């Protein structure tokens, strides 16, 4: 185990010495998702999302004849032609 760790540290030192810009871009790229996973805001956001209901109560309409009501809920005005 120490051999793998030593080789990894040696490779990281070599990468830092050879290409520091690429090395740091990889460090920032890998640390971003890790920061999201360990952030306290993640726990708070999960708790907030869990408290939001996914199904809202829908008002039940009575069995009424709605043929004389337009989509805005107002009575349609009919002209009598006789």
SULTA-V326641 format. One record per helix or strand of 3 or more residues. SS is the DSSP state (A for helix, B for strand). FROM is the first residue (numbers start at 1). LEN is the number of residues. If there is no record, write none. Layout:
# SULTA-V326641
SS_FROM_LEN / SS_FROM_LEN
This chain:
# SULTA-V326641
A_2_17 / A_20_19 / A_40_12
